[in-house]
Amino acid sequence: MNELINLADIERAALAQLPAGPRDYYAGGAADELTLRANRAAWDQWSIHYRVMRDVAKRDHRAQVLGTALDWPLMIAPTAYHQMAHPDGEVATARAAADCGTALVLSTLSNYPMEQVAKAATRGWWFQLYVYKDRGITRDLVSRAIAAGCGAIAVTVDAPVGARRERDVRNQFAFPVELPMSNLLPAGERYSKPDLAQGGFMGYVNEMLDPSLNWRDLDWLCATSTVPVLVKGVVRGDDALTAVEHGARGIIVSNHGGRQLDSAPATAVVLPEIATLVGDRAAVLVDGGIRRGTDLLKALALGANAALIGRPALWGLTVGGQAGVRHVLNLLRAEFDIAMALAGCESVAAITEDLVRPD
């Protein structure tokens, strides 16, 4: 993989290797994919006004987010069905994250069960929660995740219904029947294997997930959970503040990777307002379009405590399994280290808002 020298190279290699269905499921967004493209472009609209003469001979990348210690402030975002990319799936992703001093946020819709992934995630892991209409299933997912040692619960709130993802429609995409959503296996095959005849994954979302989700449900989750709860899928400052008022310990600024409401704002655009409003009342994380170490530096300068990547981990998993994910993370970490040095930042704490300005 030495010839793959950046994340764009790894993405091209992965897209060439994957069959059309999984490729477009991973890569695609909703409708015209406006938000998908905007997520990436928005990071480029911030310039870094670097400092000089700051003694950056030694650089400290360490961060801590809600009790999870990270060697550097980046985590792997929750994405579904890692076994479509590689047989070792989420286990390989979790091991690579641990190898690189960071953590995986495991999707509800993972192919490997959370208990097995937890054993591989030796540096810690979080669990991403979808809220099902059947609240018994939801309670079981939460209790199992906590029992398995997850450090936090990130509840996804931007998918009350499934979006129309036209690449999947054209491909008549369905998840491979031999790859169940293992966390849902105790609930039965109806929950663990989406059926193309019933509308595939988007049909599954509309049938199973609860569109009546509201702030009272967050009250319940925060009262039930013995680990911090984050709200994932926020693009408005008022929603972020309301989430904190209802007990959330963290906000993940996210538009579902451009896969839900097309024309939603890019995360780099809304992050500064949300971070300013939330202040030190909760942790703020961001995902969406981060592909360079400079993007990570910009995210921190705009107020994030850490950032997350989703698709790049899948591309690495596709081309090289655990070693491929590790290669993705190592490339990003090396770029981030260079960006810190050239920006005059000896530590993560030195990455402050005055460092970036909009072009």
Secondary structure in CASP SS format (residue, H / E / C, confidence):
PFRMAT SS
TARGET T0000
AUTHOR 0000-0000-0000
METHOD secondary structure of the structure
MODEL  1
M C 1.00
N C 1.00
E C 1.00
L C 1.00
I C 1.00
N C 1.00
L H 1.00
A H 1.00
D H 1.00
I H 1.00
E H 1.00
R H 1.00
A H 1.00
A H 1.00
L H 1.00
A H 1.00
Q H 1.00
L C 1.00
P C 1.00
A H 1.00
G H 1.00
P H 1.00
R H 1.00
D H 1.00
Y H 1.00
Y H 1.00
A H 1.00
G C 1.00
G C 1.00
A C 1.00
A C 1.00
D C 1.00
E C 1.00
L H 1.00
T H 1.00
L H 1.00
R H 1.00
A H 1.00
N H 1.00
R H 1.00
A H 1.00
A H 1.00
W H 1.00
D C 1.00
Q C 1.00
W E 1.00
S E 1.00
I E 1.00
H C 1.00
Y C 1.00
R C 1.00
V C 1.00
M C 1.00
R C 1.00
D C 1.00
V C 1.00
A C 1.00
K C 1.00
R C 1.00
D E 1.00
H C 1.00
R C 1.00
A E 1.00
Q E 1.00
V E 1.00
L C 1.00
G C 1.00
T E 1.00
A E 1.00
L E 1.00
D C 1.00
W C 1.00
P C 1.00
L E 1.00
M E 1.00
I E 1.00
A C 1.00
P C 1.00
T C 1.00
A C 1.00
Y C 1.00
H H 1.00
Q H 1.00
M H 1.00
A C 1.00
H C 1.00
P C 1.00
D C 1.00
G H 1.00
E H 1.00
V H 1.00
A H 1.00
T H 1.00
A H 1.00
R H 1.00
A H 1.00
A H 1.00
A H 1.00
D H 1.00
C C 1.00
G C 1.00
T C 1.00
A C 1.00
L E 1.00
V E 1.00
L E 1.00
S C 1.00
T C 1.00
L C 1.00
S C 1.00
N C 1.00
Y C 1.00
P C 1.00
M H 1.00
E H 1.00
Q H 1.00
V H 1.00
A H 1.00
K H 1.00
A H 1.00
A C 1.00
T C 1.00
R C 1.00
G C 1.00
W E 1.00
W E 1.00
F E 1.00
Q E 1.00
L E 1.00
Y C 1.00
V C 1.00
Y E 1.00
K C 1.00
D C 1.00
R H 1.00
G H 1.00
I H 1.00
T H 1.00
R H 1.00
D H 1.00
L H 1.00
V H 1.00
S H 1.00
R H 1.00
A H 1.00
I H 1.00
A H 1.00
A C 1.00
G C 1.00
C C 1.00
G C 1.00
A C 1.00
I E 1.00
A E 1.00
V E 1.00
T E 1.00
V C 1.00
D C 1.00
A C 1.00
P C 1.00
V C 1.00
G C 1.00
A C 1.00
R C 1.00
R C 1.00
E H 1.00
R H 1.00
D H 1.00
V H 1.00
R H 1.00
N H 1.00
Q C 1.00
F C 1.00
A C 1.00
F C 1.00
P C 1.00
V C 1.00
E C 1.00
L C 1.00
P C 1.00
M C 1.00
S H 1.00
N H 1.00
L H 1.00
L H 1.00
P H 1.00
A H 1.00
G C 1.00
E H 1.00
R H 1.00
Y H 1.00
S H 1.00
K C 1.00
P C 1.00
D C 1.00
L H 1.00
A H 1.00
Q H 1.00
G C 1.00
G H 1.00
F H 1.00
M H 1.00
G H 1.00
Y H 1.00
V H 1.00
N H 1.00
E H 1.00
M H 1.00
L E 1.00
D C 1.00
P C 1.00
S C 1.00
L C 1.00
N C 1.00
W H 1.00
R H 1.00
D H 1.00
L H 1.00
D H 1.00
W H 1.00
L H 1.00
C H 1.00
A H 1.00
T H 1.00
S C 1.00
T C 1.00
V C 1.00
P C 1.00
V E 1.00
L E 1.00
V E 1.00
K E 1.00
G E 1.00
V E 1.00
V C 1.00
R C 1.00
G H 1.00
D H 1.00
D H 1.00
A H 1.00
L H 1.00
T H 1.00
A H 1.00
V H 1.00
E H 1.00
H C 1.00
G C 1.00
A C 1.00
R C 1.00
G E 1.00
I E 1.00
I E 1.00
V E 1.00
S C 1.00
N C 1.00
H H 1.00
G H 1.00
G H 1.00
R C 1.00
Q C 1.00
L C 1.00
D C 1.00
S C 1.00
A C 1.00
P C 1.00
A C 1.00
T H 1.00
A H 1.00
V H 1.00
V H 1.00
L H 1.00
P H 1.00
E H 1.00
I H 1.00
A H 1.00
T H 1.00
L H 1.00
V H 1.00
G C 1.00
D C 1.00
R C 1.00
A C 1.00
A E 1.00
V E 1.00
L E 1.00
V E 1.00
D C 1.00
G C 1.00
G C 1.00
I C 1.00
R C 1.00
R C 1.00
G H 1.00
T H 1.00
D H 1.00
L H 1.00
L H 1.00
K H 1.00
A H 1.00
L H 1.00
A H 1.00
L C 1.00
G C 1.00
A C 1.00
N C 1.00
A E 1.00
A E 1.00
L E 1.00
I E 1.00
G C 1.00
R H 1.00
P H 1.00
A H 1.00
L H 1.00
W H 1.00
G H 1.00
L H 1.00
T H 1.00
V H 1.00
G H 1.00
G H 1.00
Q H 1.00
A H 1.00
G H 1.00
V H 1.00
R H 1.00
H H 1.00
V H 1.00
L H 1.00
N H 1.00
L H 1.00
L H 1.00
R H 1.00
A H 1.00
E H 1.00
F H 1.00
D H 1.00
I H 1.00
A H 1.00
M H 1.00
A H 1.00
L H 1.00
A H 1.00
G C 1.00
C C 1.00
E C 1.00
S E 1.00
V H 1.00
A H 1.00
A H 1.00
I C 1.00
T C 1.00
E H 1.00
D H 1.00
L H 1.00
V E 1.00
R E 1.00
P E 1.00
D C 1.00
END
